[in-house]
Amino acid sequence: MHWILNYCLPAAFVGAALAQEHRDGKNFTVDRAVARKFGVHEIVLTGNGSMANPFDIVATVRFTPPSGAANAKSVWAFYDGENTWRARVYLGETGEWTWSSTCTTDAGLHGKSGKFQCEPSKLRGRLLPHPKNPRQWVTEDGCWFLNLSDTAYFLLCRHDGIGAPVSDDAAIRYIRDDVERGITSIRCFLASSPDGFGYSAKMWTDWYFLDNTYARLRLDNLQCADRRLRMLLDRHPEVAVQLILFPLEGYNRDDRFWAALTAPQRERLLRNLVARFAAYPQLFWLITNDAHYGEKFPNNNAMVREVGAYLQKHDLWQHPRSTGHARRLPFFFGGEDWATYIHIEHEHDLGAQQYAQYHKFAKPVFLGEDRYEQDHGPIRDPAHMRYWQRRLFWSWLLSGGSANYGGRWAVVHPYSETAKLTFRNRNVTFNTALTGLDSVVHIRDYFGKRAIDLALFEPDHALVKDSAGANGNRSPKLMRRGQDEFLIYHPNAAADGKETRVEASRKAGLRVDLRGASGRFAVEWYRTADGTVHDGGTVEGGEQVDLRSPWMGEDVIVRLLKMPNG
C-alpha cells in the first residue's frame, strides 16, 4: 500500500466534492447499487424459514474482489427478521466484485450469487496502526487520525440513560453539533434498556435477549444501532465510533452472567454482532466500560479475553480492540495481543501524567473518561470547563495519547441546544449551555491547516521548562519531530483539578533546550482559546532559548519549525 504520510484535512477544508459525497448517502450500498471504496456493501437474501430458531442458521457469503480469489472474504450472513438475511463486506478495492452464498440448513440462502461495481471515493477508511508509529492511528487512506472524542453513550440506542426514547432526528442533530465543534470520534453503547442505565443481569436481557433462554436476540436494539451507524457512515464518515459491546452486571464485582452462558449461547451472540457490525469502517471496539480486572475478578478477565480473542479471529477487518477499566485503575492487558489499544479512565489528569506508564506497550493510549460537565454539579464538575477540556486535550495529544470529553452523559442533548433542554442527574438540575467543546474546533483546525502528522513526533518534555518554575500538571508539554520541529503546549495554569483556570495576570513563558538542534527556527504562537496566530520571529538553535507569549492570561501552543537552509 502507498502511504500518504501527512494529516488529512477534516471535512471543513476538503471542499465541495467530499461535502456532496457526505450528503448523497451512498457510502452504504445494497445489492446491485454501485458501491464506494472504503464503504460498506450489503447483499440481501431471503430464507425459507426451515428452522425453528433462525438465529441458529449459519449462512456465509463469499465476496471476491477484483484482485481475485486470494483476497476473498467469507462473512456470516445475519438474520434481520421475516426471513430476511443480510451479508456485508467492507470494500478495499475498486472494480467488479462477485459474491456467492452457502448454507446447509436453509435452501433459500444457498447457491445465490451476483456481482456489483465499486468506484473510487474520498472516504478515509478503517483505523489502523500508523506504519511509522504504532502508538498512533492512521486511516486507510494513509492519513494520521486526530482523536478528539466525545461521550455519546446512547446515540445508537432506542432509549437513553433515563429510559426516554432517542429519536433518529436527535441523533442527527447531536452528531452535527459535534462535527461543527471539531469532534472526530464518539463513544457509544451498542444498546440500552427501556428502564434506563444501571448495573444488573437484567441489562444483558434488555440489551440483547428476548427471554431467559438466551436463544433469540432483540432485533429492535440491533436494528436501531445499525440504522444510526449507517446514517453516520453516509453523512459523517469522518467520525470514528468506539462501540461498547456489553453492559456490566455489577460495578466492582466479578461477572456471573457471561460465565453462566453456554458456549453456544455466547457464540450465537458474538457471531451475530460480528456479522452485523464488523464491516463498518469507522468502528473501534470496546468490550465493556467501567469494569474491574485483576486477581479479584477472574470471570471479568476471562470474559474480555474470550471476546477479544473472538474478535481477533473473526473480525476480518481487524478494528482496534480494547476493554474499559473503571476509574483510576491501571490497564490490565497491555502486553496481550488481543488488546490493540490502551483504554483507561482517570480524574483531572490535566497533565497527562498517566500516559508515561503505557508508552512501553507501543499501542495507542486513550483516556476514555476523565470528568464530566453537568454531571455531579459543584461537588465534582470542573468549574471552568472550556479551559479544562482544551487543556486536557492538548496535554494528552502532546504527550502521545488522546482524551475524551464528557457532557450530559445520560441523554442525547445536541450541544447547541443544551441551554434550552433540562437535565436532572444526582438531584441536580442543569439548564445552562454546555461549554466544554467551545475551543475544540481550534485543535482540529491547528493540525489540519498545518498538515501536521503527530505520529512523526515523540514526547520529550525534558526539553522545556516553565519560566516561573511551574511543574507537574502545570508544566509545558513538548513533542518533537527529530530536531526539525517542536510543538509545545503551555497551560499557563493558576490551579489544578476541578478548579483549574488560566492565570489571568501572566503571560506564559518557557525555556526550550535547543542545544541538540542546529539552525534557525521560525516561531509561531497559537492562542488555543480562539485560534489566533502570532508570528514570533525566529530563534537560533544550538542553545537554550527563552520565549514569552504575546498574550496575557492565555494558554498557548508554540511551534518551532526549522527554516529551509537553516
GUMI-997947 format. One record per residue (C-alpha): x, y negated, z negated. Coordinates in steps of 0.05 Angstrom, whole numbers, padded with zeros to 5 digits, always signed. Example, Ala and Ser with C-alpha at 12.3 -4.5 7.8 and 13.67 -1.06 7.14 Angstrom:
2
+00246+00090-00156+00273+00021-00143
//
This chain:
566
+00000+00000+00000+00023-00071+00015+00020-00111-00049+00009-00186-00046+00045-00206-00110+00010-00271-00128-00051-00294-00164-00114-00294-00122-00154-00358-00124-00221-00349-00160-00288-00359-00126-00287-00434-00137-00228-00441-00090-00235-00388-00036-00283-00425+00009-00349-00414+00043-00334-00346+00073-00329-00310+00007-00384-00351-00024-00430-00326+00031-00406-00255+00021-00428-00260-00052-00497-00287-00034-00517-00239+00020-00518-00178-00025-00482-00127+00018-00427-00103-00027-00471-00044-00049-00498-00009+00013-00542+00052+00025-00547+00107+00077-00534+00081+00148-00521+00008+00130-00453-00020+00148-00411-00017+00084-00354-00061+00060-00284-00043+00039-00276-00044-00037-00352-00039-00043-00398+00019-00061-00437+00062-00011-00495+00107-00032-00527+00167+00002-00599+00184-00018-00621+00257-00018-00688+00290-00032-00692+00354-00073-00746+00407-00072-00759+00410-00147-00736+00482-00152-00711+00478-00224-00750+00460-00286-00697+00411-00310-00668+00371-00252-00611+00346-00297-00584+00417-00295-00576+00417-00220-00505+00407-00196-00501+00379-00126-00439+00349-00094-00427+00304-00034-00361+00303+00002-00342+00235+00031-00287+00238+00084-00253+00171+00101-00225+00151+00169-00156+00175+00148-00180+00247+00146-00197+00306+00101-00134+00299+00059-00164+00237+00027-00235+00261+00020-00273+00251-00046-00323+00301-00072-00372+00268-00121-00431+00292-00161-00500+00270-00139-00544+00248-00197-00618+00256-00208-00657+00190-00207-00730+00213-00214-00784+00240-00167-00738+00289-00131-00691+00232-00112-00616+00243-00116-00560+00193-00103-00486+00202-00089-00437+00144-00089-00368+00131-00062-00320+00073-00073-00293+00051-00005-00219+00042+00001-00215+00046+00078-00247+00013+00137-00274+00052+00197-00321+00112+00204-00336+00154+00143-00372+00221+00144-00407+00259+00088-00437+00327+00074-00475+00356+00014-00471+00422-00023-00519+00452-00074-00530+00525-00092-00594+00515-00132-00636+00465-00091-00641+00476-00016-00665+00405-00005-00597+00379-00029-00555+00428+00011-00526+00422+00080-00542+00350+00093-00492+00306+00130-00483+00238+00163-00436+00181+00177-00431+00106+00166-00384+00049+00183-00342+00009+00134-00319-00061+00153-00265-00106+00122-00283-00152+00064-00252-00203+00017-00272-00163-00045-00217-00154-00097-00229-00081-00113-00211-00039-00174-00169-00058-00234-00102-00023-00230-00036-00026-00268+00007-00081-00238+00063-00049-00197+00115-00095-00227+00089-00097-00298+00045-00042-00328+00025-00089-00385-00018-00128-00336-00074-00111-00288-00077-00124-00213-00138-00117-00168-00134-00071-00109-00123-00128-00061-00056-00138-00095-00072-00199-00139-00058-00207-00213-00121-00204-00255-00131-00260-00305-00173-00231-00361-00217-00285-00393-00271-00244-00428-00339-00258-00457-00382-00216-00503-00446-00198-00466-00466-00135-00503-00538-00130-00479-00531-00158-00408-00541-00089-00376-00595-00067-00426-00671-00065-00427-00672-00093-00498-00626-00139-00536-00597-00130-00606-00662-00154-00638-00705-00108-00596-00733-00161-00548-00736-00146-00473-00679-00172-00430-00702-00194-00361-00662-00189-00297-00671-00264-00289-00640-00278-00357-00581-00233-00339-00570-00270-00273-00572-00339-00308-00525-00314-00362-00471-00289-00315-00478-00350-00270-00462-00394-00331-00403-00351-00349-00373-00355-00279-00381-00430-00277-00342-00435-00342-00284-00392-00319-00301-00324-00348-00273-00265-00308-00296-00205-00349-00353-00186-00395-00362-00134-00449-00428-00095-00444-00463-00036-00477-00489+00013-00425-00555+00020-00461-00593-00004-00523-00652+00012-00568-00722-00020-00570-00711-00023-00645-00651-00069-00637-00578-00058-00654-00558-00012-00710-00518+00048-00732-00555+00115-00734-00563+00181-00700-00627+00153-00671-00586+00104-00630-00560+00163-00589-00630+00185-00573-00654+00114-00559-00595+00104-00511-00593+00170-00474-00640+00226-00492-00715+00236-00483-00722+00282-00544-00682+00322-00594-00668+00379-00545-00619+00331-00511-00633+00365-00445-00664+00306-00407-00636+00235-00401-00671+00168-00407-00672+00145-00335-00702+00077-00352-00640+00057-00391-00592+00084-00339-00630+00052-00282-00631-00016-00316-00555-00015-00326-00548+00009-00254-00591-00046-00226-00553-00100-00264-00485-00073-00243-00508-00072-00171-00531-00144-00179-00462-00163-00207-00426-00128-00150-00469-00163-00098-00470-00232-00130-00408-00237-00173-00359-00182-00152-00301-00222-00182-00326-00207-00253-00300-00144-00286-00344-00105-00334-00319-00069-00396-00372-00014-00400-00383+00011-00472-00408+00082-00464-00432+00106-00532-00463+00080-00596-00438+00093-00666-00476+00138-00713-00446+00102-00772-00395+00048-00787-00333+00071-00826-00359+00142-00821-00338+00204-00783-00380+00226-00724-00432+00280-00734-00477+00271-00674-00427+00286-00618-00396+00342-00657-00464+00376-00664-00479+00374-00589-00465+00437-00550-00414+00438-00494-00468+00439-00440-00504+00380-00472-00440+00339-00473-00421+00358-00402-00490+00342-00375-00488+00272-00404-00417+00258-00382-00428+00285-00312-00488+00240-00302-00452+00179-00328-00392+00190-00283-00435+00207-00223-00477+00144-00230-00426+00092-00251-00355+00112-00232-00358+00086-00161-00369+00014-00184-00302-00021-00173-00309-00074-00227-00313-00026-00287-00264-00011-00342-00285+00040-00394-00291+00032-00469-00315+00097-00502-00341+00067-00566-00339+00000-00603-00323-00015-00676-00302+00056-00693-00253+00082-00745-00198+00132-00727-00142+00167-00763-00134+00223-00814-00201+00210-00848-00240+00213-00782-00224+00278-00746-00290+00281-00708-00282+00209-00684-00212+00226-00660-00236+00289-00625-00295+00256-00592-00256+00200-00558-00200+00247-00537-00251+00293-00506-00287+00237-00469-00222+00204-00450-00195+00269-00421-00261+00279-00383-00256+00210-00352-00183+00222-00336-00201+00286-00299-00267+00267-00266-00266+00192-00253-00239+00196-00182-00222+00122-00182-00185+00121-00249-00214+00059-00280-00177+00034-00342-00196+00073-00405-00194+00059-00479-00236+00060-00543-00255+00005-00591-00227+00003-00662-00261-00032-00720-00235-00100-00741-00163-00105-00767-00148-00031-00753-00086-00013-00713-00097+00022-00646-00090+00097-00660-00079+00126-00589-00026+00081-00559+00020+00137-00537-00034+00182-00508-00042+00186-00432-00118+00183-00431-00116+00114-00463-00091+00068-00408-00100+00002-00445-00100-00021-00518-00165-00049-00546-00164-00080-00615-00205-00126-00659-00178-00177-00709-00196-00242-00744-00169-00311-00729-00107-00284-00694-00096-00352-00661-00021-00339-00655-00028-00271-00622+00011-00240-00680-00018-00171-00666+00009-00166-00596+00082-00151-00611+00070-00082-00643+00038-00056-00578+00088-00083-00528+00127-00017-00532+00069+00023-00501+00075-00015-00435-00001-00020-00428-00048-00080-00425-00067-00104-00494-00137-00134-00502-00162-00169-00565-00233-00149-00551-00264-00183-00612-00239-00236-00660-00291-00284-00686-00359-00304-00660-00391-00372-00651-00461-00378-00682-00458-00312-00719-00447-00319-00794-00454-00394-00799-00408-00435-00845-00383-00373-00881-00341-00345-00823-00355-00382-00758-00298-00425-00731-00311-00498-00746-00283-00527-00681-00299-00472-00632-00280-00508-00568-00208-00516-00592-00207-00450-00630-00226-00410-00568-00178-00442-00518-00122-00435-00570-00138-00361-00576-00139-00350-00501-00075-00389-00487-00035-00358-00544-00054-00287-00523-00041-00298-00450+00028-00327-00462+00044-00271-00510+00030-00218-00456-00042-00197-00473-00112-00224-00466-00170-00242-00512-00246-00248-00515-00299-00300-00531-00359-00283-00575-00421-00325-00573-00491-00304-00593-00475-00230-00592-00544-00201-00604-00582-00238-00550-00575-00255-00476-00578-00330-00480-00547-00365-00419-00492-00411-00444-00522-00475-00414-00590-00461-00446-00568-00448-00518-00588-00518-00542-00660-00500-00522-00661-00429-00549-00664-00410-00622-00622-00353-00650-00631-00327-00721-00579-00280-00749-00560-00261-00820-00612-00310-00847-00580-00368-00810-00618-00404-00754-00577-00431-00695-00607-00481-00647-00548-00522-00623-00509-00513-00559-00450-00465-00557-00383-00500-00544-00331-00444-00543-00327-00438-00468-00323-00512-00453-00248-00511-00439-00241-00442-00408-00250-00462-00336-00186-00503-00342-00148-00438-00358-00175-00405-00295-00160-00467-00254-00090-00473-00282-00067-00405-00257-00109-00406-00194-00086-00474-00167-00012-00457-00180-00017-00385-00154+00018-00360-00217+00025-00285-00225+00034-00278-00301+00054-00205-00291+00122-00230-00266+00134-00264-00333+00156-00237-00401+00144-00267-00470+00205-00298-00502+00181-00342-00559+00251-00347-00590+00268-00397-00535+00220-00451-00561+00210-00486-00627+00162-00539-00652+00198-00605-00663+00164-00614-00730+00182-00544-00754+00113-00511-00748+00119-00435-00746+00077-00372-00750+00009-00381-00718+00024-00454-00703+00089-00442-00666+00092-00452-00590+00086-00391-00544+00133-00382-00485+00135-00336-00424+00189-00338-00372+00199-00313-00301+00272-00295-00304+00308-00362-00313+00269-00397-00259+00202-00414-00291+00179-00425-00362+00107-00432-00387+00097-00458-00458+00034-00467-00499+00037-00515-00557-00025-00511-00602-00010-00576-00638-00050-00547-00695-00068-00582-00760-00098-00520-00792-00107-00445-00780-00162-00394-00789-00235-00415-00785-00218-00488-00799-00166-00493-00743-00165-00561-00709-00117-00602-00669-00070-00651-00703-00103-00716-00682-00046-00762-00703+00011-00724-00670+00039-00715-00601+00062-00642-00590+00137-00638-00589+00182-00579-00575+00254-00559-00564+00267-00509-00507+00330-00468-00503+00353-00471-00431+00425-00451-00444+00415-00388-00402+00381-00425-00345+00423-00467-00298+00398-00521-00250+00346-00575-00252+00274-00563-00273+00211-00602-00257+00168-00614-00319+00092-00612-00315+00046-00626-00373-00025-00598-00374-00078-00621-00422-00117-00558-00439-00179-00593-00463-00197-00622-00394-00144-00600-00343-00110-00668-00336-00040-00663-00306+00020-00708-00321+00087-00709-00284+00141-00703-00337+00200-00715-00290+00259-00668-00292+00307-00637-00343+00374-00603-00334+00385-00531-00353+00446-00504-00389+00428-00536-00455+00372-00545-00505+00322-00598-00484+00272-00638-00525+00203-00652-00496+00144-00692-00523+00073-00691-00498+00046-00754-00464-00019-00748-00503-00035-00759-00576-00076-00706-00611-00077-00653-00556-00055-00581-00548-00016-00574-00483+00016-00529-00432+00086-00546-00408+00112-00516-00343+00186-00518-00326+00198-00498-00254+00267-00493-00224+00274-00540-00165+00297-00518-00096+00373-00521-00092+00371-00539-00166
//
